[in-house]
Amino acid sequence: MKVQLEKTFPMPASADTTWQLLQDIEAVASCMPGARITDRLDPTHYKGTVAVKFGPASLSFRGQVEVLGLDAASKTLRLTGKGTDTTGTSGASMDLTGQVQAVDANACNLVGTSEVTVSGKAAAFGGRLMNSVADQLLKQFADNFAIKVKTAQPPSANPPQEASSPAPAAASPEPGPADPAPLNGPALLWAAIKDWLRSLFGSRTQRR
């Protein structure tokens, strides 16, 4: 089963700052809930894991990521990933393209297009529910990535303080995402089901 997605997320930093971070595959992976890069084989090949927690039980997925292209002129990253769970009952592959589009000196958009293919037990969710699950995952990723780019934005890019204002006390840097905790499977699935139900009943209401 295949799921295709295209999403745009606003980022609170310049296009140059966001693009610089997007090229750091380890940093990008750390923004995905439950994901971790475990081994860098070379500049374009990585191994990693994704941990999913269902109550007292935990599942671990192992996979590989390959960077297919980095285009600095268009600020575009393309990569593929594939993996299976440790029991061999589910598998997934992904083709992802991410592009940074400037808005102004302190803001940009991160535009992502992806095609995800799932097999085994994971495919039992069905296409519409898988879309909702993917939407929830991408939203959590974008929120974490936005924190990282905001922290990385050079101070000089921020608007200057008025001369009459007292100098503020030095603030602690805004923390980035902590080491990834296992992905909360039931919470993610429940959020996806609610989105799916809203779209289902919304469509029925419009047809009346």
Sequence and secondary structure as in RCSB ss.txt:
>XXXX:A:sequence
MKVQLEKTFPMPASADTTWQLLQDIEAVASCMPGARITDRLDPTHYKGTVAVKFGPASLSFRGQVEVLGLDAASK
TLRLTGKGTDTTGTSGASMDLTGQVQAVDANACNLVGTSEVTVSGKAAAFGGRLMNSVADQLLKQFADNFAIKVK
TAQPPSANPPQEASSPAPAAASPEPGPADPAPLNGPALLWAAIKDWLRSLFGSRTQRR
>XXXX:A:secstr
 EEEEEEEEEESS HHHHHHHHT HHHHHHTSTTEEEEEEEETTEEEEEEEEEETTEEEEEEEEEEEEEEETTTT
EEEEEEEEEETTSSEEEEEEEEEEEEEEETTEEEEEEEEEEEEEEGGGGG HHHHHHHHHHHHHHHHHHHHHHHH
HHS GGGS    TTS             S   EEHHHHHHHHHHHHHHHHHHHHHHH 
